[in-house]
């Protein structure tokens, strides 16, 4: 998991179930994607 995830989403109500969706969205985003 990229460190940017914790930086962009410091507070997530349900980090475990949402992590996959957030990570997929960030990876798909040309700005945050690796």
C-alpha positions in Angstrom: 0.0 0.0 0.0 1.5 3.4 -1.0 2.2 5.8 1.8 0.2 8.4 -0.1 -3.0 6.5 0.8 -2.5 7.4 4.5 -1.6 10.9 3.6 -4.6 11.6 1.3 -7.1 9.6 3.5 -5.9 10.1 7.1 -9.4 9.3 8.4 -11.5 6.6 6.9 -14.6 5.2 8.6 -14.0 1.7 7.4 -10.4 1.4 6.3 -10.4 -2.4 5.8 -13.3 -2.7 3.3 -12.6 0.6 1.7 -8.8 0.2 1.3 -9.2 -1.9 -1.8 -11.5 0.6 -3.5 -9.4 3.6 -2.5 -6.2 1.9 -3.6 -7.7 1.0 -6.9 -9.0 4.6 -7.4 -5.5 6.0 -6.6 -3.7 3.6 -8.8 -6.2 4.3 -11.7 -5.7 8.1 -11.1 -2.8 9.4 -13.3 -1.9 12.0 -10.6 -1.7 9.6 -7.6 -0.9 6.4 -9.5 2.6 5.0 -9.3 
